[in-house]
Amino acid sequence: MGDLTDLGVAELRDGVRGGKFSAREVADAFVIKVSRAKGLNAFIVETPDHAIAAARAADEALARGETLKPLAGVPIGMKDLFCTKGVQTTAASHILEGFKPVYESTVSQKLWDAGAGMLGKLNLDQFAMGSSNETSYFGNVISPWRKQGSNVALAPGGSSGGSSSAVAARLCPGATGTDTGGSIRQPAAFVGISGIKPTYGRCSRWGVVAFASSLDQAGPMARDVRDCAILLENMAGFDPKDSTSLNLQVPKWEDNLSGDLRGKRIGIPKEYRLDGSPPEILALWDRGIEWLKDAGAEIVEVSLPHTKYALPAYYIIAPAEASSNLARYDGVRYGLRDLPEGANLQDMYAATRAAGFGDEVKRRILIGTYVLSAGFYDAYFTQASKVRTLIARDFENAFTLCDYLLTPTAPSSAFALGEKSADPLAMYLNDVFTVPSSLAGLPAMSVPGGLDKDGLPLGLQIIGRPLDEQGVLNAGLAIEQRAGFTARPDAWW
């Protein structure tokens, strides 16, 4: 038997069901690998007992001749934005250090109900604010990848950098992520894995630490499209505790996977060919177009004229919602409390937030508070909301001409840690291709397409109509089958 940690979600699920190996053998293999990979700093908390207990339950059910649950024998990583009962949940922030929820998020509960086990809570950018996983109070996550001939530490993308790093390094076969403006797709592209942000409302936000409530959406990250489909089926579904949850039946995405795109039209938005884009990004995009043609699709050019306003609108709307959501962290009810001697209530608020929030979180709270303030609300937030409507309308118009859109996922491959942290605007530009579909609430997926000249992964993004996760997964599968991406990072950690 080879290394079980080299197997993906489907292979582990089917292997346990078929008796090739036990769920306990799988859990033990991943638990050992996680314990030996401290150098990546992908996990904030390790939970081997949770993974082993789920494995034991799967093996006992199999011994009794029972039908196994959908994810029996599959241990996963949980982004530390999802509340987990009795297990520290921090959002990678000092202000929540030591917080152990007395309840379970809906998404994590669905996964446990499906038989999955938890290997631990994964590191992220603090409160999901960042594109490089450099804003975590618990330290930077390190990408398992290296440039050819270099040992410089690279960013795993963000905010789901712990998830992307862990999946790419084979520390877990799949992981949860959240995507507000690209935080599943961009890190997936940086480390050569797949990740899908479903339609807004497909997955419950209940029990997920909030960043920007009208944008946040949970989704899976895994090594291939099929594994993402399996995980998403077990994460999605209506939740009456979330007022934005869609009351729709969860489709059988795995069963309906097909890389045959005959009769489908793929739109290529001309506005995404940005001046100064690296030639390798454009070359990969062109290869992606050819791969989809080979799958039977027709290629059409489309226009998304308000694309250039997406980033400015996003960085008004998201910080505005964050400034409101993060007002709950005041040192009164839970989390950190900094109470200087002789302090009054306002002093406690100020001291707690100064000590508890990181620089990027403070920056976004200040921006958000400013754009919501009297005299600036109409000038900034109202205008950004109108632009958001226009961007959504652009997509509606484009989808009258095509079924899906194909774009690059990120404007570059992974960059070195520290390379962009001194320039927030340069960091924000990492989201240039992912933000528009987030503002419109559309399903979108990144799949690996190849390597750049430095041997680093590059991703392609597929964007679909609302609720058409199946089409997005199918187009992703068509690319996956033709790209033949099998590269993996060397195990230096």
Buried (B, 14 or more C-beta within 10 A) or exposed (E): EEEBBEBBBBBBBEBBBEEBBBBBBBBBBBBEBBBEBEEBBBBBBBBBEBBBBBBBBBBEBBEEEEEBBBBBBBBBBBBBBBBBBEBBBBBBBBBBBEBEBEEBBBBBBBBBEBBBBBBBBBBBBBBBBBBBBBBBBBEBBBBBBBBEEEEEBBBBBBBBBBBBBBBBBBBBBBBBBBBBBBBBBBBBBBBBBBBBBBBBBBBBBBBBBBBBBBBBBBBBBBBBBBBBBBBBBBBBBBBEEBEBBBEEEBBEBBEEBEBEBEEBBBBBBEBBEBEEBBEBBBBBBEBBBEBBBEBEBBBEEBBBBBBEBBBBBBBBBBBBBBBBBBEEBBBEEBBBBBEEEEBEEEBBBBBBBEEBBBEBBBBBBEBBBBBBEEEEBEEBBEBBBEBBEBBBBBBEEBBEEBBBBBBBBBBBBBBBBEBBBEEBEEBBBBBBBBBBBBBBBBBBBBBBBBBBEBBBBBBBBBBBBBBBBBBBBBBBBBBBEBBEBEEBBEEEB
